């Protein structure tokens, strides 16, 4: 396991937050580092991500998710589908403590990790579900449903569309945002817009796909 150099990671995070023009307090940045430390620690046993180097985790996972935070500016009740190790869900929950954030995954060891993160970081705004999103029922529908590298866009909206509030939207975090996926969206869903993201320290393509009802 690569060494977890918290001082060096803190510096990269601080620079990334400044580059992304995010307003995150020192305490929030510490929480993000605590989360990264937990992800790194649990990963050796639970295989939450194929990325093993904490510095790469910082860029490929943490900064990658932080780049999407401004898109959730007005969101109040968000669901992260196929939350896995908590990306972008945990990052959103830390960045926006006033927002309600639910995460769902079918893999029990992943939701066990998310539950541990919630407890250790004291994330009162987080709810974790272990089940298929198709089977989830909630009293209050979500104004935004998000996912990161989860599934084909058609599957994403078909499986979770019943949970979206009237006037709500999907925000999918994608790499290249393939056009064929966007064109295959079932009625009445349509791509509202596509937004390219610049992730600090990352050359690869990243996009947000905003989907709503036509």
C-alpha positions in Angstrom: 0.0 0.0 0.0 1.4 3.4 -1.0 2.1 5.7 2.0 -0.6 8.2 2.9 1.2 11.5 3.0 -1.4 13.8 4.5 0.6 17.0 4.3 1.3 16.6 0.6 -2.3 15.5 -0.1 -3.6 18.5 1.9 -1.5 20.8 -0.3 -2.8 19.3 -3.5 -6.4 19.5 -2.2 -5.9 23.2 -1.2 -4.6 24.1 -4.6 -7.4 22.1 -6.4 -10.1 23.8 -4.3 -8.6 27.2 -5.2 -8.4 26.3 -8.9 -12.0 25.2 -8.9 -13.0 28.4 -7.0 -14.9 26.4 -4.3 -15.7 27.9 -0.9 -14.6 25.1 1.4 -13.5 25.8 4.9 -10.4 24.3 6.5 -12.6 22.0 8.5 -14.3 20.7 5.3 -11.0 20.2 3.6 -9.9 18.2 6.7 -13.1 16.1 6.4 -12.2 15.4 2.8 -8.8 14.2 3.8 -10.3 12.0 6.5 -12.6 10.5 3.9 -9.7 9.9 1.6 -7.8 8.2 4.5 -10.7 5.9 5.1 -11.1 5.1 1.4 -7.4 4.3 1.3 -7.5 2.1 4.5 -10.7 0.2 3.6 -9.7 -0.2 0.0 -7.0 -2.8 0.7 -9.7 -5.2 2.1 -12.9 -4.1 0.4 -11.5 -3.2 -3.1 -13.6 -0.1 -3.4 -11.5 1.3 -6.2 -8.8 0.0 -8.5 -6.7 3.1 -7.8 -4.2 2.2 -5.1 -2.1 5.3 -4.8 -3.5 8.0 -2.4 -2.2 10.8 -4.6 -3.9 9.4 -7.7 -7.1 8.9 -5.6 -6.9 12.6 -4.8 -6.9 13.6 -8.5 -8.9 10.8 -10.1 -11.6 10.6 -7.4 -11.7 13.6 -5.0 -10.8 16.5 -7.3 -12.8 14.8 -10.1 -15.9 14.8 -7.8 -15.2 18.3 -6.5 -15.2 19.7 -10.1 -18.9 18.7 -10.3 -19.9 20.4 -7.0 -21.0 23.8 -8.6 -23.6 21.9 -10.7 -25.4 21.0 -7.5 -25.6 24.7 -6.4 -29.4 24.7 -5.9 -30.0 21.0 -5.1 -31.6 20.3 -1.7 -32.3 16.5 -1.8 -29.9 14.4 -3.9 -29.5 10.7 -4.6 -26.2 9.1 -5.7 -27.0 5.9 -7.6 -24.4 3.1 -7.6 -22.5 5.1 -5.0 -19.7 2.6 -4.6 -17.0 4.1 -2.4 -18.9 7.4 -2.1 -18.1 9.3 -5.2 -19.5 11.9 -5.8 -21.9 11.3 -2.8 -19.6 11.7 0.2 -17.7 14.6 -1.5 -21.0 16.4 -2.1 -22.2 15.8 1.4 -19.0 17.3 2.9 -19.0 20.2 0.4 -22.7 21.0 0.9 -23.7 20.2 4.6 -27.1 21.9 4.2 -28.0 19.4 1.4 -29.7 16.1 2.1 -27.6 13.4 0.4 -28.7 9.7 -0.1 -26.4 7.0 -1.5 -27.5 3.7 -2.8 -25.6 0.6 -3.9 -26.4 -3.1 -4.2 -23.0 -4.2 -2.8 -23.2 -4.6 1.0 -19.5 -4.1 1.7 -19.6 -0.8 -0.2 -22.6 0.4 1.8 -21.0 -0.8 5.0 -18.0 1.4 4.1 -20.4 4.4 3.4 -22.1 3.8 6.8 -18.7 3.8 8.5 -17.7 7.1 6.7 -21.0 8.7 7.8 -20.4 7.7 11.4 -16.7 8.6 11.6 -17.1 12.0 9.8 -20.4 12.8 11.6 -22.2 13.4 8.3 -25.8 14.0 9.6 -27.0 14.9 6.2 -26.3 11.4 4.7 -28.6 8.4 4.3 -27.3 5.0 3.0 -29.4 2.3 1.2 -28.4 -1.2 0.3 -30.6 -2.3 -2.5 -31.4 -2.0 -6.2 -32.4 1.6 -7.1 -35.4 0.0 -9.0 -36.7 -1.2 -5.6 -36.2 2.0 -3.7 -39.2 3.9 -2.5 -39.0 7.2 -0.7 -41.5 9.6 0.9 -39.8 12.7 -0.6 -38.6 12.4 -4.2 -35.2 13.8 -5.1 -34.7 17.0 -7.0 -31.4 15.7 -8.4 -30.3 12.2 -9.1 -26.6 11.7 -9.9 -24.2 8.9 -10.7 -20.6 8.6 -11.6 -19.4 5.9 -14.1 -22.5 3.9 -13.1 -24.3 2.7 -16.2 -25.6 3.5 -19.7 -27.6 6.7 -19.5 -30.8 4.9 -20.6 -30.5 2.4 -17.8 -29.7 5.2 -15.3 -32.9 7.1 -16.1 -35.1 3.9 -16.5 -34.0 2.5 -13.2 -34.3 5.6 -11.1 -36.8 7.9 -12.9 -39.6 7.0 -10.4 -37.6 8.7 -7.7 -37.2 12.1 -9.4 -39.3 15.0 -8.2 -41.5 16.9 -10.7 -39.2 19.4 -12.4 -36.1 17.5 -11.2 -33.1 16.6 -13.2 -30.4 13.9 -13.6 -26.7 14.9 -13.5 -24.5 12.1 -14.8 -20.7 12.3 -14.3 -19.1 10.9 -17.4 -15.8 10.7 -19.2 -16.4 11.4 -22.8 -20.2 11.5 -22.6 -20.7 9.2 -25.7 -23.2 10.6 -28.2 -24.8 7.2 -28.9 -25.8 6.9 -25.2 -27.3 10.4 -25.3 -29.3 9.6 -28.4 -30.6 6.3 -27.0 -32.4 8.1 -24.1 -36.0 6.9 -23.9 -39.0 9.2 -24.1 -39.7 11.6 -22.3 -36.1 12.1 -21.3 -33.7 14.4 -23.1 -30.2 15.8 -22.7 -30.7 19.4 -21.5 -27.0 20.2 -21.8 -23.5 18.9 -21.7 -20.8 20.5 -19.7 -17.1 19.9 -20.0 -15.2 19.8 -16.7 -11.6 20.8 -16.0 -10.2 18.7 -13.2 -7.1 20.1 -11.6 -4.1 17.9 -12.5 -6.0 15.7 -14.9 -5.7 15.7 -18.7 -8.5 13.3 -19.4 -11.9 14.3 -20.6 -14.7 14.8 -18.1 -18.3 15.8 -18.7 -21.5 16.4 -16.9 -24.7 15.3 -18.7 -27.8 17.1 -17.5 -31.0 15.2 -18.3 -34.6 16.2 -17.7 -38.1 15.6 -19.1 -38.7 17.0 -22.6 
